[in-house]
Amino acid sequence: MAGIYVHIPFCKSKCRYCDFTSFPDKLNLAESYVACVCREMSKRSPAAEGVNFDTLYIGGGTPSVIDKTYIGMIIAAAKKYYNLSPSAEITIEMNPGTVDESKISFYKKCGVNRFSVGLQSAIDSQLADLGRCHTLNSFVYCAKLLKGENFNADVMIGLKNQTAEDVQNTIKVAHAFGASHISMYALTPEDGTPIYTDYLNGELPDGDEVAAMYAAGLSCLESLGYRRYEVSNFCKEGKESRHNLNYWHRGEYLGFGVSASSFFKGVRFTNTFDLDEYFKCILSDNFAVIDAQKPEGEDAREEFIMLALRTADGVCLQDYKSCFGSDFLTDYAAVIKKLSHCLEVGENRVRIRPEYLFVQNSIIVEFFA
Amino acid sequence: MSDSKYIRNFCIIAHIDHGKSTLADRLMELTGQVSERDMEDQLLDSMDIERERGITIKLTPVRMFYSADDGNEYELNLIDTPGHVDFTYEVSRSLAACEGAILIVDASQGVEAQTLANVYLALENDLEILPVINKIDLPSARPEEAKKEIEEVIGLDASYAPLVSAKEGTNIRDVLEAVVKYFPAPSGDSSAPLKALIFDSYYDNYKGVILFVRVKDGEVKPGDRIKTFRSDKQYDVVEVGVFSPGLLPRQSLSAGEVGYIAASIKSIQDFAVGDTVTNAAAPAAEPLPGYKKVQSVVFCGIYPLDGSKFNDLKDAIGKLQLNDASLLFEPDTSVALGFGFRCGFLGLLHMEIIQERLEREFGLEIITTAPSVSYKVVKTDGECVYVDNPSHLPSASEIEHMEEPIVKADIFSPPDYLGQIMDLCREKRGVFIGMTYLDKSRVKLEYELPLNEIIFDFFDSVKSRTRGYASFDYELIGYKPAKLVKLDILLNGEVCDALSMIVHEDSAYPRGRTLCENLKEAIPRQLFEVPVQAAIGGKIIARETVKAVRKDVLAKCYGGDITRKKKLLEKQKEGKKRMRSIGSVEVPSEVFMQILKTNKD
């Protein structure tokens, strides 16, 4: 099963930590942009003939910031040009400060059956520090509109002045308003973003403090009935994000729009990050790909391992064998022995022990050549 | 062939930054050796490191022609000398090739300790000394006092000393006139059998070993068959010439001249620095006196960062030794660092320079262990051994007692800083010997200090505590019994031999503590807790703990991120590859340098 990703590079305002391709001042281009995305989907479709698609994910940026009818156009195009299963998971990302009742009911009419809401923190001062354009109240309003729906709430840890208790409270808020899925991830201060200055000034919690927040969040989530299925992703039973699981299982996906990436028929390729360039390419009836690589052999194996070890289930020995034709336990016997205290070797799986999941890089790199 | 009457061979002695290279440049400029336009500042200092540090390490001879006021044209051979105390051996080599030495004295600072050592060396070699007062352009210049100091401290007649400013080019001609007038022409007999002293050499890829020689007697020309007194190997001379400053071929070299010989010599062992070259067909009866045997004072281990580069390191050290006979080395192995070399140096600066040259000129990445000195170990069975490598120290039960090398140090300073210097010397287990006021503003302090206390940061401490005013010089005077112990460092319970050192019992505790603290900072956190311990014998005297890593994760990893995140992990992996494994602990090479830091100030 394959996935489709559509990138919406617009937002109301740029968050202070944001490192994604997103433009707060170009909303006027949304209509042309969506037209181009549909055109790109059409142009790519012959390559995907006979491929079944099971998920559609509209991310950004802030997809909920553009006119709701554009979202309808995108979903319609996906259905028109691709073999999208009737039971497909269709997700849209939303900023709680940009939604209203009519948007959500329209999305549902168009087939959206999963929502991802950027809560980040239940504490307004922390939201302000992040440069988020919403407050706790906006989330409450949004969550009420989503009552009974399958929705995710994003929760960030490692924020300025944040305590482990704050993290737990934010999780409790998301839970109280019915989130079926919670994504808890650490703030990464990227060079070039405004929040990087906070980092340089030593205003952000250090690694040990973030680890403590993660541990506090983890125990809170587990006690509330959320299962960790990937280092940053937790859900009620059966509510895993199928779209994201597909990434970690190294499945195929097509990405559309500026900066979107694809992994299709063994090739990883990425569109331009430049909006004007994207328009120019698509309008002149070309693709907008700037980089394409076919990871093979060791590269492919390392990708597989890097992605699989993020998940709670780890590497599936059967999958590994069917992908690469060799035996994982034999290929990496020495590493597995060296890391025996961090790894759990089961019948058909090798996974990182739960207590080591948050230091997984040190473990994963051991598998790299 | 030149008449030796019109040849002058000389060198320049000066304290670091008193302006030796600048004066040499001016002399070359004035004699038309190089045009001002083509001149890169400080021509003689051609090694990158020399230029950056403003010091001269290697001997670089150059030949100039000067039309003197007496109407004759003279050939002047200038052989540059290093100024730092570490390079005394190099200095003595250049002195042996000269009849005269210019002594540069800074008009504002007067005579410095390091200068004295070289002046005495020159006097021992029967060289004529011409004092030159430099930097007279400085507002603080006091040339008359400088002259007086030369007369009082060294006992030289300074009345005819030229007063110059090498920087501004003032009175440079006076120097050349004085060289011609006061320095003797080389003696020697061009018709006698060939005797030429090898004072330096280097390896040229096309010509083989190039010998830098001072011809004392006789003559040498292409086609001659030459040999040395030490080896039976004979070679046919292919080319002879002079330094201009590049190699300039000539028909012959004869008594009194300084130049080079190329004879397709493959091995430096056959024609070592200090040997005398003679004609194989008509040999001289006896060799010239050679050099004092080099004595290594400071030792350390040098290992390739990447264990597979051992042979590259071997070649590089071998090549450096070609023109730096004072560098001694022998293969060594370490449990922690694998195959490498134990190297002996003339001093700390010499060690640093060799390390830098290996890295820069040969592009090698190396790990060096803590510098050590050579200890005398008297064993219970009466045997006496010298140990410079802590891991070769016999076990405590076999040692009757140990002795450490002691130096006599002369520290010259303005009186204002006496307190600070005396405090420092006390900290370093120094024994006060005496104090002399050289004049109102300069005092000479004499101390006996253990060499192992000054090889770490003594020089820097002297400078920093006296705001750079003090200078210091030392000479080895012998061995004295001392309570010495071997300090081991354990990482996760395993001794890391590359971090062991021999220290005085009294400083073992503070040293062990500081080292553990420094190592704790330098060792990256691992997947498990790593105890860092210092131990004497089996007894643990200090402990720190490197906590286990708690967060090492890439936050989100979705579709577009995969390639980018994999690159981040690959970078992390590269970093790991540059580390050494000590037992189960991965340690970056910088860790081995931590041992050099004695405290955190």
Interface residues (C-beta under 8 A of the other chain):
Chain A: G3 Y5 S183 Y185 A186 L187 T188 G207 D208 V210 A211 A212 Y214 V231 S232 N244 Y247 W248 Y253 G255 S259 A260 S261 S262 F263 R268 T270 D291 Q293 E302 E303 M306 L307 R310 L339 H341 C342 Y356 L357 F358 V359 Q360 N361 S362 I363 I364 V365 F368
Chain B: Q526 L527 F528 K547 A548 V549 R550 K551 D552 V553 L554 A555 K556 C557 Y558 G559 G560 I562 T563 K565 K566 L569 E570 Q572 K573 K576
